[in-house]
Amino acid sequence: MRIIAGSIKGRKLLAPPGDDLRVRPTSDRAREALFSILQRWPQGPFLDLCAGTGAVGLEAWSRGYAPVTCVESGEPGWSALQSNLRGTGVVALRKDITHLESGDFAPQAIVFLDPPYAQAQTLWSRVAPRLKGWVRPDGLAVVETDRATALELQPGLELVETRPYGAACFHLLSPR
């Protein structure tokens, strides 16, 4: 795993050893596709929820998004995140996303939510009611799930499009 573009292009990222299913970094290919899509939206503050290794948040920071905040609650993601963020301006918060409040973040240009696939529906239903308040009116929320998961739309968020990439699927939502 590495950063694909920007100021720290090529930087290698630490990932937890083995096949630990609690941390599933977004692949290089999927991140490259995601940031190609995001070029249509303004840059600015970027919030990476269920950040794991921080690959998406670091990619955003490398490409000029600022400030960038990564939220991760547990191991082994937290240790990998701490190592990967060294020497950058990315902020890390160790919190369970289900305990975040509507006012915890100023409106962001992009909010990226990448929960463990097996928990995607549950975490989505718990976080989505607060998500609209974390996204600027011209911003975007992106939820990564596996291809088989369809998100239930929530009041205040409109599905812009769904894009599959390998085993992953990006759901792009805008506030309305």
Secondary structure as GFF3:
##gff-version 3
##sequence-region A 1 176
A	DSSP	alpha_helix	28	38	.	.	.	ID=ss1
A	DSSP	beta_strand	46	49	.	.	.	ID=ss2
A	DSSP	alpha_helix	55	62	.	.	.	ID=ss3
A	DSSP	beta_strand	68	72	.	.	.	ID=ss4
A	DSSP	alpha_helix	77	85	.	.	.	ID=ss5
A	DSSP	beta_strand	91	94	.	.	.	ID=ss6
A	DSSP	three_ten_helix	97	99	.	.	.	ID=ss7
A	DSSP	three_ten_helix	102	104	.	.	.	ID=ss8
A	DSSP	beta_strand	108	113	.	.	.	ID=ss9
A	DSSP	three_ten_helix	117	119	.	.	.	ID=ss10
A	DSSP	alpha_helix	120	134	.	.	.	ID=ss11
A	DSSP	beta_strand	135	146	.	.	.	ID=ss12
A	DSSP	beta_strand	157	165	.	.	.	ID=ss13
A	DSSP	beta_strand	168	175	.	.	.	ID=ss14
###
